[in-house]
Amino acid sequence: MYKGEEIVLDLISKKKQLTLAAIIETTKFNEDTLRRIVESLKTAGYVKTTVSEKHKGKPTQELLNYCTSEFPEFSVFKKAVSGASISALSPVEKSIGIRWAKIKGFVDIENGKLVPRKKQEEINPLLDSLRLACNQLKQSGTTENLVIMEELFERRLLQKITERTVSVSYTGKEVPLEAGFDINVPAANAPLGKNHPITKITKKIKSIMSELGFQEMDGSIIESSFWNFDALFQPQDHPARELADTFYLDENMPLPEDAQLVKRVKAAHEHGWKYKWDPREASKAVLRTHTTALSARYLAAMKDKKPRKYFAIGRVFRNEATDYKHLAEFHQVEGIIAWEDASFTDLLGILKEFYRKLGFEKIRFRPSYFPYTEPSLEVEVYFEEKKQWLELGGAGIFRPEVSIPLAGVYPVLAWGLSLERPLMLLLELDDIRTFYKNDLDFLISSRLDL
């Protein structure tokens, strides 16, 4: 029995329902103490709790810039109408604009040229809706157009602010007249321990990759921007490197001791992106945003051009709001094949075999765009329960500007796949946060046959 239970129960039984904030204001208990008291009363059947959430969004500087100028997918559309090729696009239009222009059905790519798929009069209402949403978001942090708000959260142009309210209500169960509660109640036998589903699927994936002849990569979750971004030919002014997407640490890390490697990466940036590369920017420490940083390190460590196959399963971090399909910390399944005789067909075959061994029979690939692979694709599997195709990761061939400075090898097949998403499908879950709630009932009831 927690000290203060009688006080809280007396208050709730009289008021019938109060928020946690109201109870704290009345009783002066701190929040941790009150939560323990409420959980104990809930277990005893005296109270129940309900949680309500309201979501607001804080616009990032990137969104504010788009709102005052133009969203990149619309500028890509304009250039498509004018008959421009991909080479005529700016770095932001290439890295962000093409993807969203294709998702929205504005354009297609044919023979290296942008082809418009809509008319200007079809585009205008969408543009007007975005402008209206921009004004509403700047004023109140929310917009009446929930579809656009969800899109901006997905694009990490809004930092999600969740206002969460916990209410405690009295169940009507009679309060005992005597002081205190009877704690001499029979207890059920504790269930035997079992592996967490993430542990199970991690072991399964490691087994699959070993069967396919891959060696495992390992490394720190703290990386320099050099390995996390620069070595992957990601320009130093790329939006993904801003605080809205990346967790930066208040320290710097040394550049690689191999001065020639640094020189080659510098030259790739200055020749390819046409700007002056800054070693100070490359020295900033981050929580790695992808395990592809490991691939860069392992490629750079190659002393010859013998074929190699590597994989990794590791935690990565993105500075984004948490919701039912996004986490700030999650796992990525990384893989590379460094082999000069490799082909795009080999990449498709490896991915198809990987997901087949994981239990997915229907796999398809869709063209896509990623900053450091060309060509690029998205992997989708068919989920029978939902009768729909679901995207599980991206893959492609590292651009020469990535693999040549690092290892002098081209092509290098590469992929970065989600670990939690296929696990959600296998367990028929709708909320990715379920894995990390330490819910004993979920752990006991989850069935995963791999």
PESULRA-V658273 format. One record per pair of residues at least 12 apart in sequence whose C-alpha atoms are under 10 Angstrom apart, sorted by the first residue. I is the first residue (numbers start at 1). J is the second residue. D is the distance in whole Angstrom. If there is no record, write none. Layout:
# PESULRA-V658273
I	J	D
I	J	D
This chain:
# PESULRA-V658273
1	36	10
1	37	8
1	40	8
1	41	9
1	180	8
1	181	7
1	182	9
1	183	7
2	33	9
2	34	9
2	36	8
2	37	6
2	38	10
2	40	8
2	41	9
2	180	10
3	33	9
3	34	10
3	36	10
3	37	8
3	180	10
4	27	9
4	29	9
4	33	9
4	34	9
4	37	7
5	34	9
5	36	9
5	37	6
5	38	8
5	40	8
5	41	7
5	180	9
5	181	9
6	37	9
6	41	10
6	175	9
6	179	8
6	180	7
6	181	9
7	27	8
7	37	10
8	23	8
8	24	10
8	26	10
8	27	8
8	29	10
8	34	8
8	37	8
8	38	8
8	41	9
9	37	9
9	38	9
9	41	8
9	46	8
9	47	8
9	169	10
9	170	8
9	175	8
10	170	10
10	175	9
11	23	8
11	26	9
11	27	9
11	170	9
12	46	9
12	47	8
12	168	8
12	169	7
12	170	6
12	171	9
13	46	9
13	47	9
13	169	8
13	170	6
13	171	8
13	172	8
13	173	9
13	174	9
13	175	9
14	170	9
15	169	8
15	170	8
16	47	9
16	168	8
16	169	6
16	170	5
16	171	8
16	172	9
17	47	9
17	48	10
17	49	9
17	167	7
17	168	6
17	169	4
17	170	6
17	171	10
18	49	10
18	166	9
18	167	6
18	168	5
18	169	6
18	170	9
19	49	9
19	50	9
19	51	10
19	165	7
19	166	6
19	167	4
19	168	6
19	169	9
20	34	8
20	35	8
20	38	9
20	49	10
20	165	8
20	166	6
20	167	6
20	168	7
21	34	10
21	165	8
21	166	8
21	167	9
22	167	9
22	168	10
23	167	10
23	168	9
38	168	8
41	170	10
42	168	9
42	169	10
42	170	9
42	171	9
44	173	9
44	181	9
44	183	10
45	170	9
45	171	7
45	172	9
45	173	7
45	174	10
46	169	9
46	170	6
46	171	6
46	172	7
46	173	6
46	174	8
46	175	8
47	168	7
47	169	5
47	170	5
47	171	5
47	172	8
47	173	8
48	167	8
48	168	6
48	169	6
48	170	7
48	171	7
49	166	7
49	167	6
49	168	5
49	169	6
49	170	9
49	171	10
50	165	8
50	166	6
50	167	5
50	168	7
50	169	8
51	164	7
51	165	6
51	166	5
51	167	6
51	168	9
52	162	10
52	163	8
52	164	6
52	165	5
52	166	7
52	167	8
53	162	6
53	163	6
53	164	5
53	165	6
53	166	9
54	161	8
54	162	6
54	163	5
54	164	7
54	165	9
55	141	9
55	142	8
55	149	10
55	160	7
55	161	6
55	162	5
55	163	6
55	164	9
55	323	10
56	137	9
56	140	8
56	141	5
56	142	5
56	143	9
56	149	9
56	158	9
56	159	8
56	160	6
56	161	5
56	162	6
56	163	8
57	137	7
57	138	9
57	140	9
57	141	5
57	142	6
57	143	9
57	149	8
57	150	10
57	152	9
57	153	8
57	157	9
57	158	5
57	159	5
57	160	5
57	161	6
57	162	8
57	321	9
58	137	8
58	138	8
58	140	9
58	141	6
58	142	9
58	153	10
58	157	9
58	158	5
58	159	5
58	160	6
58	161	7
59	134	9
59	137	7
59	138	7
59	141	8
59	142	10
59	152	9
59	153	10
59	156	9
59	157	6
59	158	5
59	159	6
59	160	9
59	244	10
60	156	8
60	157	5
60	158	6
60	159	7
60	242	10
60	243	9
60	244	7
60	245	10
61	157	8
61	158	9
61	239	10
61	242	9
61	243	10
61	244	8
62	156	9
62	157	7
62	158	9
62	239	7
62	240	10
62	242	9
62	244	9
63	134	8
63	152	8
63	155	10
63	156	9
63	157	5
63	158	7
64	134	8
64	135	10
64	137	10
64	138	8
64	157	9
64	158	10
66	130	10
66	131	9
66	134	9
66	157	10
67	130	8
67	131	7
67	132	10
67	133	9
67	134	6
67	135	8
67	138	10
68	131	9
68	134	9
70	127	9
70	131	10
71	93	9
71	96	9
71	97	8
71	100	10
71	101	10
71	127	9
71	130	9
71	131	10
72	89	10
72	90	9
72	92	7
72	93	5
72	94	9
72	95	9
72	96	7
72	97	4
72	98	8
72	99	10
72	100	8
72	101	8
73	92	10
73	93	7
73	94	10
73	96	7
73	97	4
73	98	6
73	99	8
73	100	6
73	101	5
73	102	8
73	103	10
73	104	9
73	106	8
73	107	9
74	93	9
74	97	8
74	98	10
74	100	9
74	101	7
74	106	8
74	107	10
74	123	8
74	124	10
74	126	10
74	127	8
75	89	9
75	90	10
75	93	8
75	97	8
75	98	10
75	101	9
76	88	10
76	89	7
76	90	9
76	92	10
76	93	6
76	94	9
76	96	10
76	97	6
76	98	7
76	99	10
76	100	9
76	101	7
76	102	10
76	106	9
76	107	8
76	114	8
76	116	9
77	97	9
77	98	9
77	101	7
77	102	10
77	105	10
77	106	6
77	107	6
77	108	10
77	114	8
77	115	8
77	116	6
77	117	9
77	118	9
77	119	10
77	120	9
77	123	9
78	106	10
78	107	10
78	114	10
78	116	8
78	120	9
79	107	10
79	114	8
79	115	9
79	116	9
80	106	9
80	107	7
80	108	9
80	109	9
80	113	8
80	114	5
80	115	5
80	116	5
80	117	9
81	107	9
81	114	8
81	115	7
81	116	6
81	117	9
81	118	9
81	119	9
81	120	9
82	114	9
82	115	9
82	116	9
83	113	7
83	114	7
83	115	7
83	116	9
84	112	9
84	113	6
84	114	6
84	115	9
85	109	9
85	110	9
85	111	9
85	112	6
85	113	4
85	114	6
85	115	9
86	98	9
86	109	8
86	111	10
86	112	6
86	113	6
86	114	7
87	112	8
87	113	9
87	114	10
88	113	10
88	114	10
89	114	10
90	273	9
91	234	10
91	235	8
91	237	9
91	238	8
91	273	8
91	371	9
92	235	10
92	237	9
92	238	7
92	239	8
92	371	10
94	369	8
94	370	9
94	371	8
95	234	9
95	238	8
95	239	9
95	240	10
95	369	7
95	370	7
95	371	6
95	372	9
96	155	10
96	238	10
96	239	9
96	240	10
96	369	9
96	370	9
96	371	9
97	369	10
98	114	9
98	368	9
98	369	7
98	370	10
99	368	7
99	369	6
99	370	8
100	155	9
100	369	10
101	116	9
101	117	10
102	116	10
102	117	9
102	368	9
102	369	10
103	368	10
104	117	10
104	118	10
104	123	10
104	126	10
105	117	6
105	118	7
106	118	6
106	119	9
106	120	10
106	122	9
106	123	8
109	367	10
126	148	10
129	145	8
129	148	8
130	145	9
130	148	7
130	149	9
130	152	10
132	144	9
132	145	9
133	145	7
133	146	9
133	148	7
133	149	8
134	148	10
134	149	10
137	149	9
137	158	9
141	158	9
141	159	10
141	160	9
141	161	9
142	158	10
153	320	8
153	321	8
153	322	10
153	323	10
153	326	10
154	320	9
154	321	9
154	325	9
154	326	8
155	245	10
155	320	10
156	240	9
156	244	7
156	245	7
156	318	10
156	319	9
156	320	6
156	321	8
157	244	8
157	245	9
157	320	9
158	244	9
158	320	9
158	321	9
159	244	8
159	245	10
159	319	9
159	320	7
159	321	6
159	322	10
160	320	8
160	321	5
160	322	8
160	323	9
161	321	7
161	322	9
162	321	9
162	322	9
162	323	9
191	440	10
191	444	8
192	444	9
193	443	9
193	444	9
194	443	8
194	444	8
195	443	8
195	444	10
196	435	8
196	438	10
196	442	10
196	443	7
196	444	9
196	446	9
196	448	10
197	420	10
197	423	8
197	424	10
197	427	9
197	435	8
197	442	10
197	443	8
197	446	8
197	447	8
197	448	7
197	449	10
198	331	9
198	419	8
198	420	8
198	423	8
198	435	8
198	436	10
200	423	10
200	448	8
200	449	9
200	450	8
201	358	9
201	419	8
201	420	9
201	422	9
201	423	7
201	448	9
201	449	10
201	450	7
202	313	7
202	314	10
202	331	10
202	333	9
202	419	8
203	313	10
203	450	9
204	357	9
204	358	8
204	450	7
205	311	10
205	312	10
205	313	8
205	333	9
205	354	8
205	355	10
205	357	9
205	358	8
205	419	9
205	450	10
206	311	9
206	312	8
206	313	8
206	333	10
208	353	9
208	354	7
208	355	10
208	357	7
208	358	8
209	309	10
209	310	9
209	311	7
209	312	9
209	335	9
209	350	10
209	354	8
209	357	10
210	310	10
210	311	9
212	309	9
212	350	8
212	353	9
212	354	9
213	308	9
213	309	7
213	310	9
213	311	10
214	308	8
214	309	5
214	310	5
214	311	6
214	312	9
214	335	8
214	336	9
214	337	9
215	308	8
215	309	6
215	310	5
215	311	6
215	312	8
215	335	10
216	309	9
216	310	6
216	311	5
216	312	5
216	313	8
216	334	10
216	335	9
217	291	9
217	294	7
217	295	8
217	297	10
217	298	8
217	309	10
217	310	6
217	311	6
217	312	5
217	313	8
217	314	9
217	334	9
217	335	9
218	291	9
218	294	7
218	295	10
218	297	10
218	298	9
218	311	9
218	312	7
218	313	8
218	314	8
219	291	9
219	293	9
219	294	7
219	297	9
219	298	10
219	312	9
219	314	9
220	287	9
220	288	8
220	291	10
220	293	10
220	294	9
220	314	9
220	315	10
221	286	8
221	287	6
221	288	6
221	289	9
221	290	9
221	291	9
221	293	10
221	294	10
221	314	8
221	315	7
221	316	7
221	317	9
222	247	10
222	248	10
222	249	9
222	253	10
222	285	7
222	286	6
222	287	5
222	288	6
222	289	10
222	316	10
223	248	10
223	249	10
223	252	10
223	253	8
223	283	9
223	284	9
223	285	6
223	286	5
223	287	6
223	288	6
223	289	9
223	293	8
223	294	9
224	248	10
224	249	10
224	251	10
224	252	7
224	253	6
224	254	8
224	255	8
224	256	10
224	281	9
224	282	7
224	283	6
224	284	6
224	285	4
224	286	6
224	287	8
224	288	8
224	293	9
225	241	9
225	248	9
225	252	9
225	253	8
225	255	9
225	279	10
225	280	9
225	281	7
225	282	5
225	283	6
225	284	5
225	285	6
225	286	6
225	287	9
225	288	9
225	289	10
225	293	9
226	253	9
226	254	9
226	255	7
226	256	8
226	262	9
226	265	9
226	279	8
226	280	10
226	281	8
226	282	4
226	283	6
226	284	8
226	285	9
226	286	10
226	293	9
226	296	10
227	255	9
227	256	9
227	282	8
227	283	9
227	285	10
227	288	9
227	292	9
227	293	5
227	294	8
227	295	9
227	296	6
227	297	7
228	241	10
228	282	9
228	285	9
228	286	8
228	287	9
228	288	6
228	289	7
228	290	7
228	291	8
228	292	7
228	293	5
228	294	8
228	295	10
228	296	8
228	297	9
229	241	8
229	282	8
229	288	9
229	289	9
229	290	10
229	292	9
229	293	8
229	296	10
229	372	10
230	262	10
230	265	7
230	266	8
230	268	10
230	269	8
230	277	9
230	279	10
230	281	9
230	282	7
230	283	10
230	293	10
230	296	10
230	402	9
231	261	9
231	262	9
231	264	10
231	265	6
231	266	9
231	268	9
231	269	9
231	282	9
231	292	10
231	293	8
231	295	10
231	296	6
231	297	9
231	300	9
231	372	10
231	401	9
231	402	6
231	403	9
231	405	8
231	406	7
232	265	9
232	269	10
232	292	8
232	293	8
232	295	9
232	296	7
232	371	8
232	372	6
232	373	9
232	398	8
232	399	9
232	401	8
232	402	5
232	403	8
232	405	10
232	406	9
233	265	8
233	266	9
233	268	7
233	269	7
233	272	9
233	273	9
233	371	8
233	372	6
233	373	10
233	398	10
233	399	8
233	400	10
233	401	6
233	402	6
233	403	10
233	405	10
234	269	8
234	273	9
234	371	7
234	372	7
234	401	10
234	402	9
235	269	7
235	270	9
235	272	9
235	273	7
235	274	10
235	275	9
235	277	9
235	371	9
236	269	9
236	273	10
236	275	9
236	276	10
236	277	7
236	278	8
236	279	10
236	281	7
236	282	8
237	275	10
237	281	10
238	371	10
240	289	9
240	318	10
240	319	10
241	286	10
241	289	10
242	319	10
243	318	10
243	319	7
243	320	10
244	318	9
244	319	6
244	320	7
245	289	8
245	317	9
245	318	6
245	319	5
245	320	6
245	328	10
246	286	7
246	287	7
246	288	8
246	289	7
246	317	7
246	318	6
246	319	5
246	320	8
246	328	10
247	285	9
247	286	6
247	287	6
247	288	8
247	289	8
247	317	7
247	318	7
247	319	6
247	320	10
247	328	10
248	284	7
248	285	6
248	286	4
248	287	7
248	288	9
248	319	9
249	284	8
249	285	5
249	286	5
249	287	7
250	284	8
250	285	7
250	286	9
251	283	9
251	284	7
251	285	6
251	286	9
252	280	8
252	281	9
252	282	9
252	283	5
252	284	5
252	285	5
252	286	9
253	280	10
253	282	9
253	283	5
253	284	6
253	285	6
253	286	9
254	279	10
254	280	10
254	282	9
254	283	6
254	284	9
254	285	9
255	279	8
255	280	9
255	282	7
255	283	6
255	284	10
256	283	10
256	297	10
256	300	10
258	300	10
260	405	9
260	406	10
261	300	8
261	405	7
261	406	7
261	407	9
262	279	9
262	282	10
262	405	9
262	406	9
263	405	9
264	401	9
264	402	10
264	404	9
264	405	5
264	406	8
265	277	9
265	401	8
265	402	8
265	403	10
265	404	9
265	405	6
265	406	8
266	278	8
266	279	9
266	405	9
267	401	9
267	405	9
268	400	9
268	401	6
268	402	8
268	404	9
268	405	7
269	401	8
269	402	10
271	401	10
272	401	8
286	317	9
287	315	10
287	316	7
287	317	6
287	318	8
287	319	10
287	329	10
288	314	10
288	315	8
288	316	6
288	317	6
288	318	8
289	315	9
289	316	5
289	317	5
289	318	6
289	319	9
289	328	10
289	329	9
289	330	10
289	332	10
290	314	8
290	315	8
290	316	5
290	317	7
290	318	9
290	330	10
290	331	9
290	332	7
290	333	9
290	334	9
290	416	8
291	311	9
291	312	7
291	313	8
291	314	6
291	315	8
291	316	7
291	317	10
291	331	9
291	332	7
291	333	8
291	334	6
291	335	9
291	415	10
291	416	8
291	417	10
292	311	10
292	312	9
292	316	10
292	332	9
292	333	9
292	334	7
292	335	8
292	336	9
292	414	9
292	415	8
292	416	7
293	334	10
294	310	10
294	311	9
294	312	8
294	314	10
294	334	9
294	335	10
295	310	8
295	311	8
295	312	9
295	334	8
295	335	8
295	336	7
295	337	10
295	403	10
295	414	9
295	415	10
296	336	10
296	402	8
296	403	8
296	406	7
296	407	9
297	406	8
297	407	10
298	310	8
298	336	10
298	406	9
298	407	9
299	336	9
299	337	10
299	338	8
299	402	10
299	403	7
299	404	10
299	405	10
299	406	6
299	407	6
299	408	9
299	409	9
299	412	9
300	403	9
300	404	10
300	405	8
300	406	5
300	407	5
300	408	9
301	406	8
301	407	8
302	338	10
302	406	9
302	407	6
302	408	9
302	409	10
303	407	8
303	408	10
304	407	8
304	408	9
304	409	9
305	338	8
305	339	8
305	340	8
305	407	8
305	408	8
305	409	7
305	410	10
306	338	8
306	339	7
306	340	9
306	409	10
307	337	7
307	338	6
307	339	5
307	340	8
307	341	9
307	342	9
307	409	10
307	412	10
308	336	8
308	337	6
308	338	5
308	339	7
308	412	10
309	335	8
309	336	6
309	337	5
309	338	6
309	339	8
309	412	10
309	413	9
309	414	10
310	334	8
310	335	6
310	336	5
310	337	7
310	338	9
310	414	10
311	333	7
311	334	5
311	335	4
311	336	6
311	337	9
311	414	10
311	415	9
311	416	10
312	331	10
312	332	8
312	333	6
312	334	5
312	335	6
312	336	9
312	416	9
313	331	7
313	332	6
313	333	5
313	334	6
313	335	9
313	416	10
313	417	9
313	418	10
313	419	8
314	330	8
314	331	5
314	332	6
314	333	7
314	334	8
314	419	9
315	329	7
315	330	6
315	331	4
315	332	6
315	333	9
315	419	10
316	328	8
316	329	6
316	330	6
316	331	6
316	332	7
317	329	5
317	330	7
317	331	9
317	332	10
318	330	9
322	432	9
322	433	8
323	431	8
323	432	8
323	433	7
324	429	10
324	430	7
324	431	4
324	432	5
324	433	6
324	434	9
325	420	10
325	421	9
325	424	10
325	430	8
325	431	6
325	432	5
325	433	8
326	431	9
326	432	7
326	433	8
327	432	8
327	433	7
327	436	10
330	418	8
330	419	8
330	420	7
330	432	10
331	417	9
331	418	7
331	419	6
331	420	7
331	421	10
332	393	9
332	415	10
332	416	6
332	417	6
332	418	5
332	419	6
332	420	8
333	393	9
333	415	8
333	416	6
333	417	5
333	418	6
333	419	6
333	420	10
334	395	10
334	414	8
334	415	6
334	416	5
334	417	6
334	418	9
334	419	10
335	351	10
335	395	9
335	413	8
335	414	6
335	415	5
335	416	7
335	417	9
336	395	10
336	396	10
336	397	9
336	398	9
336	412	7
336	413	5
336	414	4
336	415	7
336	416	9
337	350	10
337	397	9
337	411	9
337	412	6
337	413	5
337	414	7
337	415	9
338	397	10
338	398	10
338	403	9
338	407	9
338	409	7
338	410	7
338	411	7
338	412	5
338	413	7
338	414	9
339	409	7
339	410	7
339	411	6
339	412	6
339	413	8
340	409	7
340	410	6
340	411	6
340	412	7
340	413	10
341	410	9
341	411	8
341	412	10
342	397	10
342	410	9
342	411	7
342	412	7
342	413	7
343	397	9
343	411	8
343	412	9
343	413	8
344	375	8
344	376	10
344	396	8
344	397	7
344	411	9
344	412	10
344	413	8
346	413	8
347	395	8
347	396	8
347	397	8
347	412	10
347	413	6
347	414	8
347	415	9
348	363	10
348	364	9
348	365	8
348	377	9
348	379	9
348	395	9
348	396	9
348	413	10
350	413	10
351	363	9
351	364	10
351	365	10
351	379	8
351	395	9
351	415	9
351	417	10
352	364	8
352	365	9
352	379	9
352	381	10
355	379	10
355	380	10
355	381	8
355	422	9
356	381	10
357	450	9
358	422	9
358	423	10
358	426	10
358	450	7
359	422	10
359	426	9
359	449	10
359	450	8
360	381	7
360	382	7
360	383	8
360	384	10
360	422	9
360	425	10
360	426	9
361	381	8
361	382	8
361	383	9
362	380	9
362	381	6
362	382	5
362	383	8
362	384	9
362	389	9
363	379	7
363	380	6
363	381	5
363	382	6
363	383	10
363	389	9
363	390	10
363	391	10
364	377	10
364	378	9
364	379	6
364	380	5
364	381	6
364	382	8
364	389	9
364	390	10
364	391	9
365	377	6
365	378	6
365	379	5
365	380	6
365	381	9
365	391	9
365	394	9
365	395	10
366	378	5
366	379	7
366	380	8
366	391	9
366	394	10
367	379	9
367	394	10
367	395	10
367	396	10
368	394	8
368	395	9
368	396	9
369	394	9
369	395	9
369	396	9
370	394	8
370	395	8
370	396	8
370	398	10
371	398	9
371	399	9
372	396	9
372	397	8
372	398	6
372	399	6
372	400	9
372	401	8
372	402	7
372	403	10
372	414	10
373	394	10
373	395	8
373	396	5
373	397	5
373	398	4
373	399	5
373	400	9
373	401	10
373	402	9
373	412	9
373	413	9
373	414	8
373	415	9
374	395	9
374	396	6
374	397	6
374	398	6
374	399	6
374	400	9
375	395	9
375	396	6
375	397	6
375	398	8
375	399	8
376	394	7
376	395	6
376	396	4
376	397	7
376	398	9
376	399	10
376	414	10
376	415	9
377	393	9
377	394	6
377	395	5
377	396	6
377	397	9
377	415	9
378	391	7
378	392	8
378	393	6
378	394	4
378	395	6
378	396	9
378	415	9
378	416	10
378	417	9
379	391	6
379	392	6
379	393	5
379	394	6
379	395	8
379	415	10
379	417	8
380	392	6
380	393	8
380	394	9
381	422	9
381	425	10
382	425	10
383	422	10
383	425	7
383	426	9
383	428	10
384	425	9
385	425	9
385	426	10
385	428	8
386	425	9
386	428	9
390	421	9
390	422	9
390	425	9
391	417	10
391	418	9
391	421	9
391	422	9
392	416	9
392	417	6
392	418	6
392	419	8
392	420	9
392	421	6
392	422	7
393	415	8
393	416	6
393	417	4
393	418	6
393	419	9
393	421	9
393	422	10
394	414	9
394	415	6
394	416	6
394	417	6
394	418	9
395	413	8
395	414	6
395	415	4
395	416	6
395	417	8
396	412	9
396	413	6
396	414	6
396	415	6
396	416	9
397	410	9
397	411	6
397	412	6
397	413	5
397	414	6
397	415	8
398	410	8
398	411	7
398	412	6
398	413	6
398	414	6
398	415	9
399	411	8
399	412	8
399	413	10
400	412	9
420	432	7
420	433	10
420	435	8
423	435	10
423	448	9
426	447	9
426	448	7
426	449	9
426	450	10
427	446	7
427	447	7
427	448	7
427	449	10
428	446	10
